[in-house]
C-alpha cells in the first residue's frame, strides 16, 4: 500500500519574495472609474483622462516587448481588492497608478509622484492622500484594514527594502514626464496611500497635472499632450527596468 505522506512541520507563513517579480511585467492603474469620476474641474473628469493616458502607456510598452496589464480598460470602478488582486497575481517589476491633481490654487501646476509612507511628506501630500483614499475608505467592502495596518506595512522591513526602488521609479517618472511635456517637476513625495498599501514590489502614484488649473486642464484633455505624458511614463518605466536600484532589489 502507498506510504502515507508525512505531516508537514508547522512554520510561519513566509513573506513574499522579491524573486517572484517578473522583470518584463508592468501593471498600470488608471485611477477612479465608473461612479467615481475623481477630480472634476473645468469641464473635465479625471477618470476619463487617466484612462486615455494609461492606454497609451500600455500600447507603447507592449510595442517595446513588455507584458502590460491594466486594473481597468473601460469606465468601470475596480475596488481596492480588485486592484490588489490583479497586481499581486502578476508580480510586476513596476506598478504605476495614474491620476490627475487638484488644488484650491488655480495656478498650481506640474507633475508629481507619491510613494507609500506612514505620514504625508511634501507640499500638498496630505490633501492628495485624503482625496485619493476617500473612494476606497468609503467603500467598506474593499478595505477591511485601517491606518494602523497601513502603518505596519509602511514600517515593515519588507516594504522598506523596496522603498528605494519605488523612489527611483517615481523620480524617473517625474523627470521623464516633465522632459516630454514641459510641465514643472514637483518631485517625489510620500503619503499613506491605501492603493499602494499592499504593493510590495516597486510602486508609485503619479499625478500627471492639475485639472484645477484651466490651462493645464485643457492640455491634459488633448490627445497629443496625453501622448507626450504617456511617452514620459513609458520611458521612465523602461529606464527603471535597467536601473541599478531594481537590480539591487532583485539580487543582481
C-alpha positions in Angstrom: 0.0 0.0 0.0 1.2 3.5 -0.6 3.1 5.1 2.3 1.2 8.0 3.9 2.6 11.4 3.2 4.4 12.9 6.2 2.6 15.7 8.0 4.4 18.9 7.2 6.0 20.8 10.0 4.3 23.9 11.1 6.2 27.0 10.1 5.5 30.7 9.9 3.9 31.9 6.7 6.8 33.2 4.6 6.9 36.8 3.4 6.5 37.2 -0.4 9.9 37.0 -2.1 11.2 39.6 -4.5 12.4 36.6 -6.5 8.9 36.2 -7.9 9.0 39.6 -9.5 8.8 39.4 -13.3 11.3 41.8 -14.9 9.1 42.0 -18.0 5.7 42.7 -16.4 4.1 46.1 -15.7 0.7 46.9 -14.1 -0.9 50.2 -14.8 -3.8 51.5 -12.6 -5.9 54.3 -14.1 -7.4 56.0 -11.1 -11.1 56.1 -10.2 -13.7 55.0 -12.9 -17.4 54.2 -13.0 -19.4 56.1 -10.4 -16.2 57.7 -9.1 -15.1 60.4 -11.6 -12.2 61.6 -9.5 -11.4 65.3 -9.9 -14.0 67.2 -11.9 -12.8 70.7 -12.9 -13.1 73.0 -15.9 -15.5 70.6 -17.6 -13.1 67.6 -17.5 -13.3 64.3 -15.5 -10.1 62.8 -14.1 -11.3 59.2 -14.7 -11.5 59.7 -18.5 -8.2 61.5 -18.9 -6.2 59.0 -16.9 -7.7 56.0 -18.7 -6.6 57.5 -22.1 -3.1 58.1 -20.8 -2.9 54.6 -19.4 -4.0 53.0 -22.7 -1.2 55.0 -24.4 1.4 53.9 -21.9 0.2 50.3 -22.3 0.5 50.4 -26.1 4.0 52.0 -26.1 5.3 49.4 -23.6 3.7 46.4 -25.4 5.3 47.6 -28.7 8.7 47.6 -26.8 8.1 44.0 -25.7 6.8 44.4 -22.2 3.8 42.4 -20.8 1.3 45.1 -19.6 -1.9 44.7 -17.5 -4.4 47.4 -16.5 -6.7 47.4 -13.5 -9.4 48.8 -15.8 -9.7 49.2 -19.5 -13.0 51.0 -19.6 -15.3 53.2 -17.5 -15.7 50.7 -14.6 -14.7 51.0 -11.0 -12.3 48.3 -9.7 -12.5 48.0 -5.9 -9.3 48.2 -3.9 -9.3 44.4 -3.6 -9.7 44.1 -7.4 -6.7 46.3 -7.9 -4.6 44.4 -5.3 -5.6 41.1 -6.7 -4.6 41.9 -10.3 -1.3 43.5 -9.3 -0.3 40.8 -6.9 -1.2 38.0 -9.3 1.1 39.4 -12.0 4.2 40.1 -9.8 5.2 43.2 -11.8 8.5 45.0 -11.6 6.6 48.3 -11.7 3.1 49.3 -10.6 2.1 52.8 -11.6 -1.2 54.4 -10.5 -2.1 57.3 -12.8 -4.1 60.3 -11.5 -4.8 64.0 -12.1 -4.2 66.5 -9.4 -6.3 69.4 -7.9 -5.6 72.3 -5.7 -7.6 75.3 -4.2 -5.0 77.4 -6.0 -5.9 77.5 -9.7 -2.3 78.4 -10.6 -0.9 75.2 -9.1 0.7 73.2 -11.9 3.1 70.4 -12.7 3.7 66.6 -12.3 4.5 64.9 -9.0 4.8 61.4 -7.8 3.9 59.7 -4.5 5.4 56.6 -2.9 3.9 55.0 0.2 4.8 56.3 3.7 3.4 56.5 7.2 3.0 60.3 7.1 2.4 62.8 4.3 5.7 64.4 3.4 5.9 67.3 0.9 3.7 70.2 -0.2 0.1 69.1 -0.8 0.8 65.5 0.3 -2.0 65.5 2.9 -4.6 66.8 0.5 -3.6 64.2 -2.1 -3.8 61.3 0.5 -7.2 62.4 1.7 -8.6 62.8 -1.8 -7.2 59.6 -3.3 -8.0 57.5 -0.3 -11.6 58.7 0.1 -13.3 56.5 -2.5 -11.7 53.3 -1.1 -12.3 54.2 2.5 -16.0 55.0 1.7 -16.4 51.5 0.3 -16.0 49.4 3.4 -16.3 46.2 1.3 -13.0 46.9 -0.3 -10.9 48.0 2.6 -11.1 45.7 5.6 -8.0 47.1 7.4 -7.3 50.6 8.8 -4.4 53.0 9.0 -2.8 51.1 11.8 -2.5 48.2 9.4 -1.2 50.6 6.7 1.4 52.0 9.1 2.6 48.5 10.0 3.1 47.8 6.3 4.9 51.0 5.6 7.3 50.4 8.5 7.9 46.7 7.8 11.5 45.7 6.8 10.0 44.1 3.6 8.4 47.4 2.4 11.5 49.4 3.4 13.6 47.2 1.2 11.5 48.0 -1.9 11.1 51.7 -1.0 14.4 52.8 -2.6 13.4 51.2 -5.8 9.9 52.8 -5.7 11.5 56.2 -5.1 13.8 55.7 -8.1 10.8 54.7 -10.2 9.0 57.8 -9.0 11.9 60.1 -9.7 12.2 58.7 -13.2 8.5 59.2 -13.9 8.6 62.9 -12.7 11.8 63.7 -14.8 10.7 61.9 -18.0 7.2 63.3 -18.0 8.5 66.8 -17.3 11.0 66.4 -20.1 8.4 65.3 -22.6 5.7 67.8 -21.7 7.4 70.9 -20.3 5.4 70.5 -17.1 7.0 71.6 -13.8 8.7 68.7 -12.0 7.3 68.9 -8.5 9.3 65.9 -7.2 8.7 62.7 -5.3 6.7 62.9 -2.1 5.3 60.4 0.5 1.7 59.7 1.6 -0.2 56.9 3.3 -2.0 55.9 0.1 -4.1 52.8 0.5 -3.8 51.8 -3.1 -0.1 51.3 -2.6 -0.5 49.7 0.8 -0.2 46.1 -0.2 2.1 46.5 -3.2 5.4 45.1 -2.0 7.1 45.5 -5.4 8.2 48.9 -6.7 5.1 51.1 -6.9 4.1 54.7 -7.1 1.2 57.0 -7.8 1.7 59.8 -10.4 -0.4 63.0 -10.5 0.2 64.0 -14.1 -1.0 67.6 -13.8 -3.7 69.8 -12.3 -7.3 69.7 -13.6 -7.9 72.7 -11.3 -5.6 74.8 -13.5 -7.7 75.9 -16.5 -4.7 76.0 -18.9 -3.3 72.7 -17.7 -6.7 71.0 -17.8 -7.0 71.9 -21.4 -3.6 70.3 -22.1 -4.4 67.2 -20.2 -7.5 66.6 -22.3 -5.6 67.0 -25.5 -4.8 63.7 -27.2 -1.4 65.0 -28.4 -0.5 66.1 -24.8 -1.7 62.7 -23.5 0.7 61.1 -26.0 3.6 63.1 -24.5 2.7 62.2 -20.9 2.5 58.5 -21.9 5.9 58.6 -23.6 7.3 60.1 -20.5 5.8 57.4 -18.2 6.8 54.6 -20.6 10.4 55.9 -21.0 10.6 56.1 -17.2 9.4 52.5 -16.7 11.9 51.3 -19.3 14.7 53.2 -17.7 13.7 51.8 -14.3 13.8 48.2 -15.7 17.5 48.8 -16.4 18.3 50.7 -13.2 20.8 49.6 -10.5 18.1 50.1 -7.9 15.9 47.4 -9.4 18.9 45.1 -10.0 19.8 45.5 -6.3 16.2 44.7 -5.2 16.1 41.6 -7.3 19.5 40.5 -6.1 21.7 41.3 -9.2 
